[in-house]
């Protein structure tokens, strides 16, 4: 049995990866094949979105859901939320197999966990999909406002990334002013689009890339000064903002970076934990992804707690303060930013390091 087919004792993961529960879900009638992973409920019920993606095989889906659910534990703890970490993935192309019947079947599996796992939207799913899942379970958030939810989490996720970039810029260049700074946004979907809007408003020179031509056309139509490139990771930018899928930072890509700051919305940006040392050795500041992209989770937590939109927005803006604390520890204690963030998590939830 190779590492990618294991749940326990994954040698390809760093430490802190043990999971409380992993559920494999199959509904032949609807065609649903899904995996739900609960990493931790030490602080509260596990929360994390449902990702709908055409994984090449089941081991790839398992690896992704284990990594994503672990990241949600860290994301909730670093944001000071009374929530644990979980995630679910549906295997398949949503443009081909997504149906109400399939989503309702997924909701039944979520419901079978009795509230230990709460789902929301993610890559390949929408607030409207959460409405459908909500027919089968009460343990769902981020539904449309018409169905009692707080709606799309992308705007607040982007806001958190934006304030993380401001904090990193202040750390690196001594000012949070982004006027004239060149920012490369990789992925202009739900979150990337809103991040581009914020960056353009702050006076940044923005370059973008995306495999989705429709998403790029939207950017061209709405932001005339934005440059469209085939790639931004090795473009001449000050900030590289990965907002698509993860693992873009590796031994091959890091040497090609010209950016001094890496901060984006994508999950699991490092191909493995050792990549952060490569970034550090090149003088590149990396903001841990689960810190920067916590805005959506904060919005959902606010929905659960019945917080006002203004209260949730203020908590998202405060992500910038958390980044400043992490980067201060990074400099003062001479540890990597990722280690500084993990130390804060361990202070808040000792079980995260079990």
N, C-alpha and C positions, 0 to 999 in steps of 0.2 A: 504493500500500500504506500503510495507516494504522499508527500506532504499536502498536496492540494486536495486530497480526498479525506483528510482527517478533520475531526472537530477538536479533539483533545491533542495536546502536545504537538503544536504546529512549529517545527523548527524554522520555517520561513517567516515567522512573526517575531517581533520583539517580545519582551516580557509584558506582563499585565494583560494577557489575552484570554484568560479562562472565561468561559461563558456559563451562565446559570442554566440555560435551556436553548435548544435548537430544535425546531419543528419543521419537518418536511411535509408539504401539503400537496395532495393530488386529488383533483376532481375530474374524473374521466368525462362526465357529461358536458362540462363547459370547456374542457381542455386546460384547466388551470394546473400549472406546476409552479410551486412557490416554496420559498424557505423563509421562516421567521426565526430571527436570532435575538434572544434576550441576553445581553451581556451582564447587566447589573440592575438590581432593584434596591440597592442599599439606601439610596436617598428618596426613592419613590418609584411609582410605576415606570416601566421603561417606555420611552417614546422615541419614535423615529419613523420616517416616511416609508412608503411603498415605492420601490423602484421597479419599473417595468422596462426590461431591456433584453435584446436578443443575444444573450450570452452564448459563446461558442459551444459550451458544454456545461454540465452540472457542477463539476469541480470549480470552474471559474465563478459560477454563481455563488457557490458556498464560500469561496475565498472573499468575494466582494461583500457578502452580507455579514461575515464575521468581522471584517475590518471596519465596515460602516457602523455596525452596532457598537463596537468598542469605541469608535470615535464619538458616538452620541453620548456615551457615559462621560467622556472627558468634556464634551461640549456643554452638557448640562451642569457638570460640577464647576467648570471654570466660569460659567455665567451665573453661578450662585442659585441655581434652580433646584427645587425639591422634586427632581425627576431622575430616573435612571436612563440607561441606554439600550435601545433596541433598534431593529431595522427589519424590513421584509423586502424580498425581491421576487418578482414574477418573471419567469423565464419565457421569453418570446418577443416578437416584434409587435409593439402596441398598435402600429398602423395596420396590422394584418389580423391579429387575433383578439384584440380588446373588445369585449362585449359586456353588456350589463349582466348577463348570466355569470360570466367569469368573475367579474368584480364582486358580485353578490356572494359567490362561492368563497372568494378570498375573505370577505367580511365574516363569513361563518367561521372560518378558521381563526381569525383574529378574536372573535367572540368566545371561542372555545377556551381561550387562555384566561378568561375571567377578569380582565382588567390589568393583568400583569404587563400587557403590551398595548400601547395606544398608537394607532397609525395616523399618517398624514400624507400629503403629496410629496412627490420627489420626481426624479428624472422619469419621464414617460407617463406620469399621472398628473391630474389636474384637480382643482377644487370640485369641479363637476363630477369627477370620478369618485371623490370622497363622499359626495352626496349619494352616489349609487352604493358604495360600500356601506354607508350608513343605514341602508335598508336592512342590513343583516346584523349590525352591531352598533352599540352606543359608544364603543371604544374607538372613536375616530374623531379627528380634529381637522381644522383648515377646510371645512366645507364652505360652500358659498354663503354669503350673508343671507340670502333668501332662505337657506336651510339652517340658519342659526350659527354659522361659522364666521371666522374672521377673514376668510377669503385667501387670496393668493399671498404666499409668504415671500415671493421674490423681491418686492420693493424693500421690505425691511432687511432681508438678507443682504441686498446690495448696499443698503445704508450702513450696516455693520462693517462690511468690507471697506467701504469708503472711509469710514472713521478710523479703521485699522491702518489704511494707507497713510492717512494724515499723521497718525501717531508714529508710524515707521519713518515717514519723511522727516518729521521733527527730530527723531533720534539720529538719523543718518546725516541730514543736511542742516540741522539746527533751526529749521522752520517748517511749519505745516503748510506753507503756501505752495500750492501746486501749479501756480501760473507758469506756463512755459515748460513744465516738466513733461517728458514724453512717457506715456503709459501705453503698454501693449496689452489689450484685453483679448484673451484667447477664449472664444465662445461667446456668442451674443444672443443666447436664448433668454430664458425667463429672467435670470439674475444678471447676466452680462449686459443685456439691454439697459436695465435700470442703472447699472454701474457706469456705463458709458454716459448716460444722461447726467449723472452727478459729476463725473469727471469733466465733461464739457462745460458744465455750469461753473466749475472751479477754475476754468482757464487752462486745463491741461491740453497738450497736443496728443490726441488719442489715435492709435492704430488698432485695428481689429482683424481677426481672422475667424473663420467658421466654415464647417463643411456644408452648412445649410444655406443655400443661396437665398432663400426667402428671408431668413434672418438678416443676412447682409443687405438685401435690398431695403429692408425696413430701416436699417442704420443709415444707408445712403440717403433715403428719402427724408429722414428726420434730422440728421446731423451732417450737414453739408461739408463741414471741415474735417470729418473723420477720414482717415486713410485706411483703405482695405488692402491687406496683404495676404499672401499665401500662408505665411508663418509669422508669428510675433515673438516666439521664444528666443530666437537668435537675432532679432531685429535690433537696431540701435535705439533702445529705450532705457529710461531711468527706472521704471517700475514694470515688472512682468506680472500680470494678473491672470492666472489660470482660472477660468470659469467654466470649463467643460468637464470632461472626465479626468480621473486622477492619473498618477504615476508618470507625469511628463518630465519630472526631474530625476535624472539618472546619471550614470557615469559618462554617457555620451553627450547629453544635452547641457550639463552644468558648465563644461569648459567653453561652450559657445555663447553663454549668457553675457550680455553687456550690462544688464540691469544691476543696480545696486540694492534694489528691494524686490522681494518676491512676496506678493500678498494677493490672494484671490479667493474665490468662492468654492473652487473645486475641492472635493474630499480626497484624502489620501494622495496628496500631491507628490510625495516622495516615493520613489520606487521601493525604497527600503530606508530604514532609519539612519543608516550610515551616510546617506546622501546629504544630510544636514551638515556633517563635518566637511564635505566637499564644498558646499556653499560657503561655510565659515572660512575655509582656507583661502577662498577667492575674495573675501571681504564683502560677501553678499548677505544682507539681512533677510532672514525668512521669518514671516509671521505664521505661527502654527495655524493650519487651515481650520481646525475645529474651534479656534478662538475667533478668527476673522469672520467665519460664516455662521456664527451663532444667532444671527438676527431672526431667522425664521423660527428657530426653536423658542426664542424668547417671546415671539408673537403668539405661538401656540400655547406656551405656558401661561401667557396673559389671558388667552381665551379660556383655559381651564380654570384660572383663578378669578375670572370675570373682571380683569383689570381694564381700565379705559385705554383707548388707542393712544392717548397722550402719555400714559404711564409706560406702556410697552415701548413706544418710540424713545422715550428718555432712557430706558434700560438698554436699548440697542445702541444709542449714541455713546453710552458708558462703556461699550466694548473698547473704545479708544483708550479709556483709562486703564483697562485691563492689559492692553497691549503695551502701554507705557510702563506698567509695573513689571511685565515680563521682560521687556528690553532693558529696564533698569537692573533687574536681577542678572540678566545676561552679562551686562558690562561689569557690575559691581562684584559678582561672585565668580566671574570668568567661567560661566557654564553656557552651553548652547541654549538658544531660546526655547527649543523643544523641551529640554530638561527643566528649564525654569518653569515652564507651563505645567509640566507633569508634577513638579514639586508642589505647586499651588493646588493641583487636583488632589494629591495625596494628603495635603493638609486639610482639605475639605471633606474627603471621603477616603479614609484608610482602606476600605474594602476595594477601592479601585486598583490597589497595588497587590491584591491577593494573588 
